[in-house]
Amino acid sequence: MDRKTKIYAVLFVLLIFGYIYLESTKKQPINWFPSYVAKHKIPFGTYVLNKELSSLFPSTKVETVDIPPYIYLQDSTRTGTYFFVDEALNFGDTEFLSLMEFVARGNDVFISTHGMNIDTLNFETERLVSKNLDEKVFFKQLNKSFKGKEYTFDRPFINQVFTKIDTINTTVLGITGYVNSEEERTEEGINFVKRPYGKGNFYLHTFPEVFTNYNMLHETNYQHTANILSYLRDDIPILWDTYYKTGKSRITSPLQYLLGSKHLKWAYYMALIGVLFFIVFEGKRKQRSIPIIKPLKNQTIAFTQTISNMYFEKQEHKNIAEHKISYLLEFVRVKLNISTTKIDAEFYNNIAMRSGNSLEDVEILFKLCDTIHLKNQITNEELIHLNTLIEKFKKTIQYGK
């Protein structure tokens, strides 16, 4: 190695270490991932609530349940309030039947999640959409003890309301909606209900963000959280579910442990860089001749057919539909250059204008996608119908009507 090469190598090493230093000392961005995990201190974790439950319910035992409800409730002697909070919850029919039997024996189930369609209890939900950007959301409890105080939330979220309830057996506990700049209500709907079943009760709530660290530490919003939790009984244990959570609550691999620590992460990166230097400077001298190896045959189509047959034979129509919807949204982003973050009336109009499809056809397609998202299972006919609408939509863009 001549003198000039050594100078370049030293400069390259200094550049790498300078970059590592800048990356390791810069301020980390806020993680807004909606994990709802009790151990997470990120804004959308539930660390604060988990710590404060003992003060809110001083005489109540709080138990952690880290297994599926179907397995946990096989013991018919279990008692308590089963507490679920997550971005989305999809119970199987058998599992939800276990929850209903659990409630019928005199226990309670509290479920807070975005949207739920429960046929057995006659509940349906849909998204409540604001008409103007300057409108703000409000939440209100109808119990007179709370004096009609309203609360707000300043982060983007999916505001779901109940559109179908059993009015005879259901008690409305809370509402949500939007208020314009003149303090006039433009939209309003039910977001918190109580449904007696047997000797117990179901509590259904569509705003899980109320239990997150960010909401509880934002101004006086913790009072809203406390008002909702006041409906929980204090004479039976609170069964805190940790199984149905969007975020992982435990370390599942050594690499996750390394990357989870700032110092270990950069030690790992430096080790990789050291290996790279060894390969570049040592391997160049000792490298042997490389034999010619024929490239592997492209088996992409065969692999795709095999995977699709596996899904179809197992009757996993919901998984197939979810994949097709994901590819549809990617197609809209790439081909039409339209953001799919917010799906509303403006989104439908933009799609219709740029794709050549009618506004009615666009609304039918994407509302079908929303309906499938909220279902636990779909039929073969629903999957075929979805595929037909998607192919028609793409064909119109490529070849015109």
C-alpha positions as a printed Julia matrix, in Angstrom:
401×3 Matrix{Float64}:
   0.0     0.0     0.0
   1.56    3.31   -1.09
   1.53    6.56    0.89
  -1.36    8.08   -1.08
  -3.59    5.05   -0.49
  -2.83    5.13    3.24
  -3.88    8.8     3.41
  -7.17    8.0     1.68
  -7.76    5.07    4.05
  -7.14    7.25    7.14
  -9.47    9.96    5.83
 -12.14    7.35    5.14
 -11.84    5.94    8.68
 -12.05    9.44   10.17
 -15.13   10.14    8.07
 -16.82    6.95    9.27
 -16.08    7.65   12.94
 -17.22   11.26   12.53
 -20.51   10.05   11.11
 -20.92    7.55   13.94
 -20.27   10.27   16.51
 -22.85   12.61   14.96
 -25.46    9.84   14.74
 -24.89    8.68   18.32
 -25.13   12.2    19.8
 -28.07   13.59   17.84
 -31.48   13.8    19.47
 -33.64   10.74   18.81
 -37.0    11.41   17.08
 -40.21   10.76   19.0
 -41.61    7.28   18.41
 -45.35    7.62   17.73
 -45.89    3.9    17.14
 -49.26    2.83   18.7
 -48.0    -0.06   20.82
 -50.43    0.14   23.8
 -47.92   -1.95   25.78
 -47.77   -1.37   29.54
 -43.95   -1.39   29.59
 -43.56    1.2    26.82
 -42.94    4.83   27.78
 -43.41    6.1    24.22
 -46.38    8.46   23.65
 -48.77    5.71   22.58
 -47.71    3.17   25.21
 -49.74    2.59   28.38
 -46.98    2.77   31.0
 -48.6     5.66   32.93
 -52.02    4.0    33.13
 -50.53    0.7    34.25
 -48.66    2.45   37.07
 -51.66    4.54   38.13
 -54.2     1.7    38.25
 -53.13    0.86   41.8
 -53.97    4.4    42.94
 -57.24    4.51   40.99
 -58.28    1.12   42.41
 -56.41    0.78   45.72
 -58.44   -2.21   46.91
 -58.51   -4.03   43.57
 -56.03   -6.63   42.39
 -54.58   -6.07   38.9
 -53.57   -9.28   37.11
 -51.61   -9.5    33.84
 -52.92  -11.97   31.25
 -50.39  -12.83   28.54
 -52.25  -15.73   26.91
 -55.27  -15.75   24.55
 -58.67  -15.27   26.25
 -59.85  -18.6    24.84
 -57.16  -20.43   26.84
 -57.35  -18.21   29.94
 -61.13  -18.56   30.26
 -61.13  -22.35   30.05
 -61.02  -22.16   33.83
 -64.66  -21.36   34.63
 -63.75  -20.11   38.13
 -62.03  -17.01   36.73
 -63.55  -13.71   37.89
 -62.81  -10.08   37.15
 -63.01   -7.3    34.58
 -61.2    -8.39   31.41
 -59.57   -5.19   30.11
 -58.64   -4.95   26.4
 -57.08   -1.87   24.81
 -55.33   -1.86   21.41
 -55.36   -0.33   17.94
 -57.41   -3.24   16.55
 -58.86   -6.38   18.11
 -60.06   -9.37   16.1
 -61.59  -12.09   18.25
 -62.48  -15.42   16.72
 -66.08  -16.62   17.04
 -65.17  -19.3    19.58
 -63.03  -16.91   21.57
 -65.73  -14.23   21.74
 -68.22  -16.89   22.81
 -65.9   -17.61   25.76
 -65.96  -13.91   26.64
 -69.76  -13.88   26.5
 -69.94  -16.89   28.83
 -67.44  -15.15   31.13
 -69.68  -12.06   31.28
 -72.87  -14.09   31.7
 -71.44  -15.55   34.93
 -71.32  -12.06   36.48
 -68.05  -10.62   35.21
 -67.3    -7.61   32.99
 -65.4    -7.16   29.73
 -64.02   -3.74   28.75
 -62.93   -3.35   25.09
 -61.37   -0.16   23.72
 -60.33   -0.29   20.07
 -60.87    1.44   16.73
 -64.02    0.07   15.25
 -65.83   -3.16   16.03
 -68.62   -5.08   14.31
 -70.11   -7.57   16.77
 -73.12   -9.32   15.27
 -73.94  -11.29   18.41
 -74.41   -8.08   20.4
 -75.91   -6.12   17.46
 -73.13   -3.5    17.19
 -71.67   -1.81   14.11
 -69.25    1.12   13.78
 -67.96    3.44   11.07
 -65.5     6.34   10.79
 -66.68    9.82   11.74
 -65.07   12.25    9.29
 -64.5    15.97    9.85
 -65.66   18.24    7.02
 -63.15   21.05    7.59
 -59.5    21.11    8.6
 -60.05   23.77   11.28
 -62.49   21.59   13.23
 -61.38   19.98   16.47
 -62.59   16.77   18.05
 -64.42   16.61   21.38
 -65.25   13.82   23.84
 -67.97   13.96   26.45
 -69.32   11.61   29.12
 -73.13   11.69   29.54
 -73.12   10.83   33.24
 -74.33   13.9    35.15
 -71.64   13.31   37.77
 -69.04   14.51   35.24
 -70.87   17.86   34.79
 -70.82   17.69   31.01
 -67.14   18.59   30.71
 -65.66   18.06   27.24
 -62.13   16.99   26.34
 -60.13   17.13   23.12
 -57.23   15.31   21.46
 -54.7    17.07   19.22
 -53.11   14.11   17.42
 -54.34   12.46   14.18
 -56.41    9.33   14.87
 -59.3     7.29   13.51
 -62.51    8.54   15.14
 -65.0     5.68   15.09
 -68.62    5.85   16.31
 -71.38    3.32   16.76
 -73.93    3.36   13.93
 -75.95    0.39   15.11
 -76.71   -0.54   18.73
 -79.32   -2.51   20.63
 -81.29    0.5    21.89
 -83.38   -1.59   24.27
 -80.52   -3.16   26.21
 -77.68   -0.68   25.62
 -76.82    2.4    27.69
 -74.98    5.24   25.97
 -72.15    6.46   28.22
 -70.13    8.78   25.98
 -70.19   10.67   22.7
 -67.67   12.24   20.34
 -67.8    14.68   17.44
 -66.32   17.77   15.84
 -66.62   21.46   16.65
 -65.87   24.25   14.16
 -64.14   27.57   14.8
 -67.44   29.09   15.91
 -67.91   26.4    18.57
 -70.74   24.8    16.61
 -71.02   21.01   16.45
 -70.8    19.71   12.9
 -70.61   15.96   13.52
 -71.55   13.82   16.52
 -71.8    10.13   17.37
 -71.7     7.52   20.16
 -68.27    6.18   21.15
 -68.84    4.54   24.58
 -71.65    2.14   25.52
 -72.61   -0.35   28.21
 -74.34   -3.6    27.22
 -75.61   -5.91   30.0
 -75.31   -9.6    29.23
 -76.44  -12.25   31.69
 -75.2   -11.21   35.12
 -72.36   -9.03   33.81
 -71.69   -6.21   31.36
 -69.8    -5.41   28.17
 -68.21   -1.96   27.97
 -67.37   -1.01   24.39
 -65.24    2.06   23.63
 -63.8     3.28   20.29
 -61.04    5.7    21.39
 -58.12    3.62   22.79
 -55.78    6.65   22.64
 -57.45    7.91   25.81
 -55.42    5.33   27.79
 -52.03    6.23   26.26
 -49.18    8.07   27.97
 -49.55   11.08   25.68
 -53.24   11.61   26.43
 -52.92   11.12   30.2
 -50.06   13.63   30.43
 -51.7    16.18   28.12
 -53.33   19.0    30.11
 -56.31   17.61   32.08
 -57.13   14.68   29.79
 -56.27   12.25   32.61
 -59.64   13.23   34.13
 -61.38   11.91   31.02
 -59.48    8.62   31.38
 -60.42    8.4    35.06
 -64.08    9.07   34.21
 -64.14    6.15   31.77
 -62.38    3.82   34.22
 -64.86    4.76   36.96
 -67.32    2.31   35.41
 -65.02   -0.59   36.31
 -65.97   -2.52   39.42
 -63.57   -2.44   42.38
 -64.84   -5.65   44.01
 -63.34   -7.98   41.39
 -59.8    -8.14   39.89
 -58.84   -6.21   36.78
 -57.49   -8.66   34.18
 -55.08   -6.57   32.08
 -54.65   -8.18   28.64
 -51.11   -8.15   27.22
 -51.67  -10.76   24.5
 -53.58   -8.6    22.02
 -51.12   -5.74   21.58
 -49.87   -4.03   18.4
 -46.38   -3.54   19.89
 -44.14   -6.3    21.21
 -43.84   -6.29   25.0
 -40.88   -8.63   25.24
 -37.52   -9.16   23.54
 -37.81  -11.94   20.98
 -34.25  -12.08   19.57
 -30.65  -11.21   20.54
 -30.5    -8.7    17.67
 -33.56   -6.89   19.02
 -31.79   -6.61   22.38
 -28.65   -5.16   20.74
 -30.52   -2.63   18.62
 -32.71   -1.65   21.57
 -29.72   -0.18   23.43
 -28.09    2.96   22.02
 -24.54    2.0    23.07
 -24.8    -1.67   22.1
 -26.28   -0.68   18.76
 -23.29    1.48   17.82
 -20.85   -1.14   19.12
 -22.57   -3.6    16.78
 -22.31   -1.17   13.86
 -18.6    -0.55   14.55
 -17.97   -4.3    14.6
 -19.64   -4.59   11.19
 -17.49   -1.74    9.87
 -14.39   -3.48   11.23
 -15.35   -6.66    9.41
 -15.86   -4.6     6.24
 -12.35   -3.11    6.54
 -10.88   -6.57    7.08
 -12.57   -7.86    3.93
 -11.44   -4.87    1.85
  -7.78   -4.76    2.93
  -7.07   -8.4     3.78
  -9.3   -10.14    1.31
  -7.78   -8.24   -1.62
  -4.38   -9.91   -1.05
  -5.57  -13.43   -0.23
  -8.56  -13.75   -2.5
  -8.53  -16.84   -4.69
  -9.98  -17.21   -8.14
 -13.76  -17.41   -8.06
 -15.35  -20.25  -10.05
 -18.16  -19.43  -12.43
 -21.5   -20.42  -10.96
 -24.63  -20.43  -13.02
 -27.31  -18.13  -11.62
 -30.29  -19.76  -10.01
 -33.35  -20.2   -12.12
 -36.04  -17.6   -11.53
 -38.71  -19.44   -9.57
 -40.75  -16.34   -8.69
 -43.89  -17.4   -10.56
 -43.81  -20.95   -9.2
 -43.22  -19.63   -5.68
 -46.13  -17.2    -6.01
 -48.43  -19.96   -7.26
 -47.41  -22.22   -4.37
 -48.08  -19.53   -1.76
 -51.42  -18.59   -3.31
 -52.49  -22.26   -3.37
 -51.57  -22.57    0.32
 -53.76  -19.59    1.2
 -56.63  -20.83   -0.97
 -56.56  -24.42    0.28
 -56.6   -23.19    3.89
 -59.56  -20.95    3.05
 -57.67  -17.89    4.35
 -59.75  -15.52    2.28
 -59.29  -12.67    4.73
 -55.47  -12.77    4.4
 -55.7   -12.83    0.59
 -58.09   -9.88    0.64
 -55.81   -7.88    2.98
 -52.86   -8.44    0.63
 -54.91   -7.37   -2.39
 -56.06   -4.21   -0.6
 -52.45   -3.38    0.34
 -51.37   -3.79   -3.29
 -54.32   -1.65   -4.4
 -53.27    1.21   -2.08
 -49.67    0.89   -3.3
 -50.96    1.05   -6.88
 -52.87    4.27   -6.08
 -49.8     5.86   -4.49
 -47.43    4.93   -7.34
 -49.63    5.18  -10.45
 -51.96    8.02   -9.44
 -49.6     9.81   -7.02
 -52.37   10.1    -4.42
 -51.76    9.73   -0.68
 -53.74    6.93    0.99
 -53.21    8.19    4.54
 -56.74    9.61    4.75
 -59.62    8.0     2.89
 -62.55   10.41    2.68
 -64.76   12.2     0.15
 -61.85   14.25   -1.2
 -59.84   11.06   -1.69
 -62.71    9.52   -3.66
 -62.97   12.61   -5.91
 -59.21   12.63   -6.59
 -59.23    8.93   -7.46
 -62.21    9.35   -9.79
 -60.66   12.31  -11.63
 -57.23   10.74  -12.12
 -58.24    7.16  -12.83
 -61.15    7.64  -15.22
 -63.46    5.61  -12.98
 -66.8     7.0   -11.88
 -67.12    8.43   -8.36
 -69.76    5.8    -7.57
 -67.47    2.91   -8.6
 -64.59    4.35   -6.55
 -66.74    4.7    -3.43
 -68.1     1.14   -3.8
 -64.55   -0.28   -4.12
 -62.95    1.49   -1.16
 -65.98    1.14    1.14
 -65.83   -2.61    0.42
 -62.16   -2.49    1.48
 -63.14   -0.8     4.79
 -65.85   -3.41    5.38
 -63.39   -6.28    4.84
 -60.87   -4.64    7.23
 -63.42   -4.81   10.04
 -64.4    -8.44    9.48
 -62.69  -11.42   11.09
 -63.48  -13.7     8.14
 -64.89  -13.3     4.64
 -66.5   -15.7     2.21
 -65.18  -16.93   -1.12
 -67.86  -14.84   -2.9
 -66.73  -11.67   -1.1
 -63.12  -12.3    -2.11
 -64.1   -12.84   -5.75
 -66.23   -9.68   -5.67
 -63.3    -7.66   -4.27
 -60.92   -9.04   -6.92
 -63.41   -8.22   -9.7
 -63.75   -4.6    -8.57
 -59.97   -4.16   -8.25
 -59.29   -5.61  -11.71
 -61.99   -3.42  -13.22
 -60.48   -0.36  -11.49
 -56.96   -1.08  -12.79
 -58.17   -1.99  -16.29
 -59.95    1.38  -16.61
 -56.69    3.19  -15.75
 -54.61    1.17  -18.24
 -56.97    0.93  -21.2
 -59.82    3.29  -20.48
 -63.48    2.39  -20.41
